[in-house]
Amino acid sequence: MTIVFITHDIGLAYYVSDSIYVMKDGVFVEKGNADDIILNPKADYTRRLINDVPKIYEKWDLSSA
């Protein structure tokens, strides 16, 4: 069975997926095994999505909010 799960939350996508396709402006910028995408992102946009995932062990920086 295949389910297409569309989200801006790459952390959630990683949690529920075996494969991840990252799309920016209607174009796929990266695709592959979920572990490979999260641990070794190649596209700048993928790295940005990963960096935007809140981490519970880091203090939030709200200076730019």
N, C-alpha and C positions, 0 to 999 in steps of 0.2 A: 504494500500500500504506500502511496506517496501522498503527502499532504504539503501544500504550499502555504507557508506561514510568512506573512509580510509584516515587518516591524522595523522601527528605527532603533529598537533596543537590542543591540548585538549580544549583550549578556544573556538575555532571554532566548535569543535565537540559538546561541551556543548550548544553552541548557536543554533545549528540546530538539536539537537537530544533529544529524550525522554529517550532513553537508551544508555548507553555507555559500550563498551567492550574494555578493555585495554589489549593489547597483547605485550609481550616482547619475543624476540627470538622464535617466532612462537607458543608461549604458552599463553593462556589467563591467566592473573594474577588477573584480577578483572572485574566484570560485575555487572550491575544494573541500577537503575534509575539514570538519569543524575545528579539530585540534590544530591542524596546520594553519588555518586562517587566524585563529586567536593567538597562537604561540609564535607564529612567524609571518605576520602580515607584510605583504609586499606593497600594496597601494597606500598612498598617503591618506586617502579617505578612510580606509579600513582602520589605520592607526588612530585617526581622529575619533572614529566611532568607539574604539576600544578605550581610548583615554577619557571619553566622556561618561563611561560607566562609573557610577559612584562606588567608592570603596569604603566599607564600614570601619576599616582600621586606620583611615587617614582623616585628619581634620579637614573640614570643608573650607575652601578659600572663596569667600563671598565678596571679595574686593571688586570683582568685575561685574557683579550682579546689579 
